Amino acid sequence: PEEANQTDGRLCLQSFYDESYNILEREKPSLNYTICVGADTRSTHEAMLQQFMLTPNVAPHSYIFEKPVWSTWSSMKNVYTQTDVESYVQDINDHSYGQSLLILEDGWQDTPGEFKFDPDRFQTPPRMVETIKDNGFNISLWVHPYLSITSQGFPTIVQRAIAVRDSGGVNPGLTHWWHGPRNSLSSTRPVSGVIDLSPKGQVWFQRLL
């Protein structure tokens, strides 16, 4: 992980080596960086997009820009229930803040990698989704390719050979994820495998979603 802060007109860069980030070489990685200067933030950002990043082929729907995008993280973090979500939607409408997209952030799964609503906190997900849509919102679930080693999805990606492998190329590479069951890899963060998003992994992941 890399951190940067700016104080007293100076740009300070600091990098921490984390064993959880698998690298092909056994030597510790070095910190390489490029300083880019532009007339203003926007022009610099646009130049970097063209040089270093892939851009979407199509734009999101116009309502994403025209109306507020609501997120459970802003008010409930990763601890919320079906009742909390339905009340959140009702509060937004009661105050006439405007409907657009509601994102259910981290917390809807029991364990990252299950890809199912936690049955203890979401008793009737189809009814909840219907309620959200009836109130004028579209809905999006926060998903990522990190699967806790205790989830049902982890052994599946290992068996299907669509898990990112370690530097030896045989065993699944493990890293630390920020929420979920904990294990022992000299870290308080949970241990997870990662879906290899090569074409084969993409097909499986897309079908799952």
N, C-alpha and C positions, 0 to 999 in steps of 0.2 A: 504493500500500500504506500501511496505517496501523499504527502501533505505539503501545502504551500500556504504561506501567509505573507502579508505585506505590511510592514511597519517602518515608519521614518523614511519613506521613500525607497526602501530596499525590498527586493523580492527574495524571500528566504525559502529554499527548497530542502526538504528532508525526507529520506526514504528509510523505511523499516523493513528488514528482511523477515518474511513470514514463512516458516517451514511448510505451511498448508498450501502454498502456491507451488505446484509441481513445475519443475523446469527440466528441460532435456539434458542439460549439463549438470554435473555434480557441483561445479564451482558456484559460488554465490553470484547472483546477477549484479551488474553495475548500473548506476543511475545515469542514463543518457537523456538529455533534454535539449530542446531548441527554443530560443526566445524569438518570438515574432512580434513585430511592431507595426501598427497601423494608425491611420488618421483618427479612427474612433472605434468603439467596441463593435458596432455592427459590421463595418467594412472588414475588420480583422476576422470576425467570426465567419463571414461569408467566404472570405479567402481561404480560411482553414477548412471549411466544409468542402470546397472544391478540390483541395489538394490532398486531404487526409481521410475524408469520410464519405461513405455512401449515402446518398440522399434517396428519399422515397420516390417511387414512380408515380404515385397518385397522392393527392392531398386528402386529409381527413374531411369528413362532412363539415359543412359550413357552420352548423350549430356548435361545434367544438370551439369555434372562435367567437361566436356571437353571444353565447350564453355561458353562465358559470358551469364549471365542471366540479362535481361534488365528490368527496372522498371520505370514507370512514376513518382513515388515518388521522385526519385533522382534528377529530373530536373524540375518537374512541381508541386510537392506536390499534393494537392487534387483539384486543379483548372486547368482543361484542357478541350479541345474540341476534336471533331473528327478530325478537321484539324490539331490540335497540335499533335495528335497521329500519323497520317499519315506522317506528316513532320518529326517527331522523327524517325520513321522507315526509312524514306528516308535518313536522315542524317547518321544513323548508316551504311547503305549500301554504301553511298557515301564515307565514310571514311574507308570502308573495315574492320570494327571492328569485324565482324562475327555475324551470326544469330544463335539464339537458341530459347529461351523462352522470350516472352514479357509479363510482368505482368501489367495489368491495376489495379492500386492501388485505394485506397479510392478516390472517386470523380466521378466515372462513374454513380452512382445512383443520382437521385435528392434528395431523402431522404433515409437513411438507413432503409431497410425493404421493399422497393418497389420492389427490384430485377428486375428493368428495367432500361435501359439506359435513362438518362435525355434527353427528346426530344428536349429541347432548345439547348443543346450542342452537341448532337449526332443525326443528322438528318436521317442518313441511316446506322445504326449499321451493318446490314448484308454486305453492301458494304465495310465498314471499315474492318470487319473481313476478308473478301475475299482479300482485299488489303494487309493486314498484312501477310496472309498465302502465297500470291503470291510472297511476298518479302522474303520468306524463314523462317518465324518465326512461332512457335507455340504460342498460346495465352492463358492466364489465367486471370480470374477475381478474384479480392480480395473480399471474402465474409466472413461473420461472423454471429453469432447467435443473435446479438443485433438488435432489431427492434425499431425504434423511435415510440413513442406513437402516432405520427401524420401520420404514414405510413399506407398503406393499409394492410400490413401484420400483424400489431399488433392486431387489432380486430379479425383477422382470427385465430391466435394462441390462443387467449383467448377463442373464441367460440369452438375451437377444443380441448380445455383442454390440450394444449401442451406448455403452457407458464410456466416458473418457477414461483412458488407461493411464497408469503411472509411467514413469520414465523407462521402466523395463518393458513396457508394451504388452504385458500379460494381465496383471491384476488391475482392478478398477482403481483409478486415482481418487483419493479422498481429500476433501477440503473441509473447511469450517464454514458453516452457514449461521446466520444470526439468530434464528429461532428454531425451536424444536427439541427433541430428546438430546441429551448430552451423552458423550462418551469420552474416552480417554485418548486424546492426542495432544496432551500438554496445552489444552485450551479450554476455556469455559464455554466456548461456542459449540454448537452441535456439529456433528460429523455428517457429511453428506457426500453422495456421489453426484456426478454431473452427466446429463444426457449429451452424447456426442451429436451435435446438430449438423452432421454430414447428411447427405440425401436420405440415407436409410433411417437415421434417427429423426429427421424432420417428418418423414411420412408417419412414423409411429406416434410422434408427439401430436401432430395435427389430427390424426384419427382419434386420439385420446380426448382431445379438446372438443 
